[in-house]
């Protein structure tokens, strides 16, 4: 470009090879020129990002497959991923299937029943027969990812009702439900003892992967005392640690208890209450640390203060609340 008296402005540069009028540019002191006449200008203009067909003002920009700028599409509260896609913030929400009825003929001979989806993790599967939790590995095994194979001793008989509950992977098929109703994790009747040292009256085993941060469970139980010659003690143990302990008198024919536990990322926060025929009402709070995601055991234990009477765990249940 020829020398000019003032700095050259981009708007004074023309693509045309020459000024049709043949005159100078007003105020510039020079003549019209081409973009290619300025060293590096064409390359700089080619390197700048261009608007793509999806460009939109007021949106987060992304580079499309052609190298142009498009706008990220999504809701205002979504998070943007590195590939330019958008979606809800945070990890994918775990889905569950509750009340799944395994497909298969209940005739006393058929041992295989198919779930509507594949449990993930596999250990999250809980199979109930007539409301009773079946023991994985003993009462049944899982084959082909979603087929429940019952053992010869536990073949479902005509009239039996089968239900299953389990978690799904984020890409799982089936119809996920997020626990719209309470879910019984285990329940049953316990044993009776007449010993003077702590013995197990019943246990509730929760497999790995069943509980997650944000879950809440409720444990209920009733201890029945037969006889009046001795008092007794009862405990609810959480992974070996007592979260509820009561010492009852000989006149206590029954002691009932309730335990509520809410889970966070490090363990559980527990509140417990209990009372009896004579035993006054008592309420406590405690923390129960532990890696509950790896599974846990709730153990109901009891003992008599002297021999001669009987202490029985008449019933217990563990329910996950919605």
N, C-alpha and C positions, 0 to 999 in steps of 0.2 A: 504494500500500500504506500502511496506517496506520503510524504510528511505533511502534517496538518498543524495548524496553530493551536487547536484545542484538542482535549482527549476525545478519541473516537467513541461514539455511542453505538451499541449494538443495533439500535433501531435505525441507524443511518446506513447499515450494511444491507445491500440489496442483492437478490439472487441474479437479477438481470445482468448481462455482460456489460452493458453500458447505459448511461443515462440518456433516455430518448431525447431529452431536451438539449443534451450536450453541455449543460451548465454545471456550476458548482452547487454543492449542498449548502443551503442557507445556514450561515453561522459556523460551518465546519471548516471552511477554507479548502476542502478537498473535493474529489469527484466520487461518484458512486462506484462500488466495487462488488465482487462476488465473495461468498463465504470462503471459498477455497483460497482466496487471496490472503487470508489471515492464517498464519502458521498455527496448526493444531486446533483450529476452531471446529472443523468438520468432525475430527475425532472426538473432541470434547462433547459436541452435541450428540454424537452417536452413542456415547457412553452413559448419557443421562438416563434415569429410569423413565419409562413411558407409562401413560395411563392404559390399563387394560379395559376390556369390555365390562368387567365387574367393578370398576372403580366407583367409590361413593364417598362423598365428603362426610366427615364426622365419624368415621369407622376406623378400626385398626387395620393397617395396611398389611398385605401379604404379597409375596412375589409368586406369580403363577408360573405354569410350566414353560411359558414363552419368555419369561424374564420381565414381564410387565407388572404394574401394580394393580392389584384388585383389592376389594374390601372383604374382610372376614364377615361371614354371614352367621348370625346366631342371636340368642337372646341377650339382653343387656347384662344379665348377671352371670353369663357363661364365662368359662376360662378358655383361653386360646392355647392350642398346642403348637409345637414347633413346626408341624407340617401345614399350619394354617387352618386346620379344622377347629371347631369349637364344640363345647359340650358342658354339662354340669361340672362344677368344681369338685375336687376331692376324688377319692378312689371309687370304683364302681360299687354300688350298693349290693350287698349279698342278698340273694333271693332264696326263698324256701318253698318247699312244697309240703303242705299239711294235708292230712286226711286222704292221701293217695291210696286208692284201692288196687292192689296188684292184680293184674289180669291172669286168670287161670281157673280151671275147673276145681272146685272144692268138693271132692268126692271120696276122700280117704285114701286115694291111690296116687293122685297127681302130686308131685313134690316140687314142681317148678312154677313160679309165679313171676310175671314181668312187671317191672315198675314203668311208669309213664315217662320217666326221664332218668338220667344218670346221676347218682349222688356224687357230689364233689365238695369236700373230700369224701372218700368212700366210708370213712369212719363216722360220718355224720348221720348215717342211716340208722333209724330206729324202727323196728318192726313189731307191731302189736297183734296178738292173737286173742280175740275176745277180751280186749282191754289190758292184757298182760304183756309186759315188755319181754320179747324173746332175746335170748343171749346169743350174740354174734359169735360164730365159731363153734358153738355147742348145739343150739337149736337150729341154726341155719348158716349158710355161707352165701356169698355173692359170686356169681359167675357171669361172664360176658358183660361186666360193668353194671348191668341193671336187671339181672335175673336172680331172684331169691330162691335158693335151693335148700329146702327143709331137710333135716336129717330123718332117718327112718323112724325114730322114736317120737318125732314131733310133727308128723304129717297132718295137715289140717283135715278135720273131719267134716262131713256134711253138716251145715248149719253154723260152722265157725265163721267169724267175721275177722278179716284181715285188714289192717291199716298200716300205712308207712308214712314216715316224715323224714325229710332230709334236706340238706342244703344243695344249691345249684351253683355251678360255675357261672361267671358273668355272661358266658355265651350259651348257657344251658337252654335246652328246649323245654317242653312242658309248659304248664301254666303256673308261674311263680305267685306265691302269696307271702305277704310280710306279716304273718301271724295275726290275723284279724281277731282271733279268739285265743283264750288260754290254751296252753299245750301241756299235757301231762307227760313229764319226762320219765317218771317211774312211780309206782305205787304198789302196795301189797300189805300183807299181814306179816308180823314178825314172830320171833320165837319166845318161849318162856324159859326163865332160869330160876334157880334156887341157890345160887352161889353167893358168897360173900366178897368176891373180887369182881372187878369190872369185866363183863363179858358182852360180846356183840349180840344184840337182839334183832338186828336187821341192817342191811346196807342198801344204798342207792348209788350205783356207779354211772357216772356221766362220761361218755366217750370223748376222745379228743375231737376238737373242731365243733362241738355242739354249742358251746357258749362263747359269746363275743362281748366286747366292750359295749355298754349300753343296755345289755340284757338285765332283766330283773326276775328273780325266782322267789317262790314262797314254799317253805317246808312246813308241814303239819304232822303232828303225831299224837298218839294217846298211849299212856302207860297204865296198865291195869294191875292193881295189887290185890292178891288173894291171900287172906289171912290178916291177923291183927297182932301178931307177936313181935314183929320187927318192922322197923322203918326201912327205907330204901333210898337209893340215889340214882339219878338218871342224867345222861349226858348226850348231847349232839356233837359229834366230832367232825370237823371239816379238815380232811387231809391229815388227820392225826391230832389236831389241836381242838380243844373243847371250846365251842362258841356258846354253849348253853349248859349250865350245870345246876341242878336243884337237889336238895336233900329233903326228903319227905318223911313225915311221921308215920307211926304204925297205923294211925287212924285214917290215913289217906288211901281211899279205895281207887282213886284215879288221879293222874296228873296229865294235863294237856299242855302242849307247847306249840308256838308258832315262831318261825324264823323267816325274816325277809332279808334278801341280799341283792344289792345292786352292784354291777360290775363296771369297772373302768379299765384303763390300760395296765394297771399294776396289780390289781387284785379285786377284792370285794369289800363293801361297807355293809355291815350286818347289824340288824336290830332284832332282838329276841324278846319274847314274853312267855310266861308260863304261870300256871296256877293249879291248884288241886282241891280235893275235898276239904282238907284242912289247911293245906299249904297256901299262904297268901300270894296275891298277884305280885309278880316281879317283872321289870322290864330292864333290858340292858342294851348297850350299843358297843360295837367292836369293829375292828378291821381284820380282814382275813387275806393277807398277801399270799401270792402264789400264782403260778402259771396255769390258770384254769383252762387255757386253750388246749393244753395237753391232756385234759381229762381230770376228773376228780372223783373222790369217793366220800359220800356222807354216811357216817356210821352212827347208829343209835346204840348206846351201851347202857347197862344198868348193873346194879348189885344190891344185895340185901345187907342190912346191918347185922343180921343174925340168921342162922339157918331155920328152916321150918315153913316159911312163907314162899309164895311164888310171885314173880314179877314178869309180866308179859307185855310185849309191844303189840297192842291189839290192831293197829293200823298205822300206816304212814303214807305220805305222798309228797312229791316234789313237782311243782308246776311252774312253767315259764309263763310270765304274764305278758300280754300284748303291749 
